[in-house]
Amino acid sequence: MAQLRKSSVSLRIAGDDLIPNEITRLLGVSPTHAQIKGEKIVGRKTGTARSAKFGMWRLGVASHEPEDIDGQIQEILSQTTDDLTIWRSITEKYDVDLFCGLFMGRSNEGLTISAHSLAALGARSIEMSLDIYGGHDDENETST
């Protein structure tokens, strides 16, 4: 199995009454993006304004080529508190997930997530959300 071409990972915490500064205080790290419900958001590409439908606190790390999900998980979690009581208080109140964008270069690629990373996410009650984007095989290749 060939390794996935690219991975993009971010920790997302969302909720109607989420106050980003409170999450920052609890986790001990500033987000790469934050919004409060009702806040005016202007699209970078379109310039169109809209109101945020919910509060969001997001911590992203650089994309990796080829993918490195384990490294990205460790990079994110190493920046946050290890206190599972704090994590429990957050996950009981808000929607929390680790968003993973997975980009294939070909039709048959994959990845492995270590038991260490899975245990760290599980201990914090962090769900994984996977968006998988298909690759394109060369037209001249034949299947076996």
C-alpha positions as CSV (number, residue, x, y, z in Angstrom):
1,M,0.0,0.0,0.0
2,A,1.4,3.4,-1.0
3,Q,1.4,6.3,1.4
4,L,-1.2,9.0,1.0
5,R,0.1,12.0,-0.9
6,K,-0.9,14.7,1.7
7,S,-2.6,15.2,5.0
8,S,-4.0,18.3,6.7
9,V,-5.1,18.1,10.3
10,S,-6.8,20.5,12.8
11,L,-8.4,20.2,16.2
12,R,-11.9,21.7,16.2
13,I,-14.1,22.7,19.1
14,A,-17.5,24.1,18.4
15,G,-20.7,25.1,20.2
16,D,-23.4,27.8,20.2
17,D,-22.1,29.3,23.5
18,L,-18.4,28.7,22.9
19,I,-16.1,31.5,24.1
20,P,-12.8,31.1,22.3
21,N,-10.8,32.8,25.1
22,E,-12.1,30.3,27.6
23,I,-10.9,27.4,25.5
24,T,-7.6,29.0,25.0
25,R,-7.3,29.4,28.8
26,L,-8.3,25.8,29.5
27,L,-6.0,24.2,26.8
28,G,-3.1,26.6,27.3
29,V,-2.6,27.4,23.6
30,S,-4.0,30.1,21.2
31,P,-6.0,28.9,18.2
32,T,-5.1,29.4,14.6
33,H,-8.8,30.4,14.0
34,A,-11.6,31.4,16.4
35,Q,-15.1,32.8,16.1
36,I,-18.1,33.7,18.3
37,K,-21.7,32.9,17.3
38,G,-23.1,35.9,15.5
39,E,-19.7,37.4,14.7
40,K,-19.4,38.9,11.2
41,I,-17.1,36.9,9.0
42,V,-15.9,38.1,5.6
43,G,-14.9,35.5,3.0
44,R,-11.3,35.9,2.0
45,K,-11.9,34.9,-1.6
46,T,-15.4,36.3,-2.2
47,G,-15.5,39.2,0.2
48,T,-19.1,38.2,1.1
49,A,-20.1,38.9,4.7
50,R,-22.0,36.4,6.8
51,S,-22.7,35.7,10.5
52,A,-21.1,32.8,12.3
53,K,-23.7,30.2,13.0
54,F,-21.8,28.8,16.0
55,G,-18.7,29.5,18.1
56,M,-15.5,27.8,16.9
57,W,-12.0,27.3,18.3
58,R,-9.6,25.6,15.9
59,L,-5.9,24.7,16.1
60,G,-4.3,23.6,12.9
61,V,-0.8,22.5,12.0
62,A,1.0,22.6,8.6
63,S,0.0,20.1,6.0
64,H,2.4,17.3,5.3
65,E,3.5,15.8,2.0
66,P,3.5,12.8,2.1
67,E,1.0,12.4,4.9
68,D,2.1,12.2,8.5
69,I,-1.1,11.9,10.6
70,D,0.8,10.6,13.7
71,G,3.2,13.5,13.6
72,Q,0.4,16.0,13.1
73,I,-1.7,14.5,16.0
74,Q,1.4,14.6,18.3
75,E,2.1,18.2,17.2
76,I,-1.4,19.3,18.1
77,L,-1.7,17.4,21.4
78,S,1.8,18.4,22.6
79,Q,0.6,22.1,22.5
80,T,-2.4,21.4,24.7
81,T,-2.9,20.4,28.3
82,D,-2.5,16.7,29.3
83,D,-5.2,17.2,32.1
84,L,-7.9,14.8,31.2
85,T,-10.3,16.5,33.6
86,I,-10.1,19.7,31.5
87,W,-10.6,17.7,28.3
88,R,-13.7,16.0,29.8
89,S,-15.2,19.3,30.7
90,I,-14.7,20.5,27.1
91,T,-15.9,17.4,25.4
92,E,-19.0,17.2,27.6
93,K,-20.0,20.7,26.7
94,Y,-18.8,21.1,23.0
95,D,-18.4,19.2,19.8
96,V,-14.8,18.2,19.6
97,D,-13.1,16.5,16.7
98,L,-9.8,16.1,14.9
99,F,-10.4,17.0,11.3
100,C,-8.2,15.2,8.9
101,G,-8.1,16.0,5.2
102,L,-6.5,13.1,3.4
103,F,-5.4,13.6,-0.2
104,M,-4.6,10.7,-2.5
105,G,-2.3,10.9,-5.4
106,R,-3.5,7.6,-6.8
107,S,-6.4,5.3,-6.4
108,N,-4.7,2.8,-4.0
109,E,-3.0,4.6,-1.1
110,G,-3.4,4.4,2.6
111,L,-2.2,5.3,6.1
112,T,-1.6,3.8,9.5
113,I,-2.5,5.5,12.7
114,S,-0.5,4.3,15.7
115,A,-2.0,2.9,18.8
116,H,-0.3,5.7,20.8
117,S,-2.1,8.4,18.8
118,L,-5.4,6.5,18.9
119,A,-5.1,6.1,22.7
120,A,-4.2,9.8,23.2
121,L,-7.3,10.9,21.2
122,G,-9.5,8.4,23.0
123,A,-8.3,9.4,26.5
124,R,-9.4,13.0,25.6
125,S,-12.7,11.8,23.9
126,I,-11.7,13.4,20.6
127,E,-13.4,12.0,17.6
128,M,-11.7,11.8,14.2
129,S,-13.4,13.2,11.1
130,L,-11.9,12.0,7.8
131,D,-12.4,13.8,4.5
132,I,-10.8,11.7,1.8
133,Y,-10.0,13.3,-1.6
134,G,-9.5,10.8,-4.5
135,G,-6.4,10.7,-6.6
136,H,-6.0,10.3,-10.4
137,D,-4.3,7.3,-11.9
138,D,-2.4,7.8,-15.1
139,E,-4.6,7.1,-18.1
140,N,-1.9,4.8,-19.6
141,E,-1.8,2.5,-16.6
142,T,-3.5,-0.9,-16.8
143,S,-5.1,-2.6,-13.9
144,T,-3.9,-6.0,-12.7
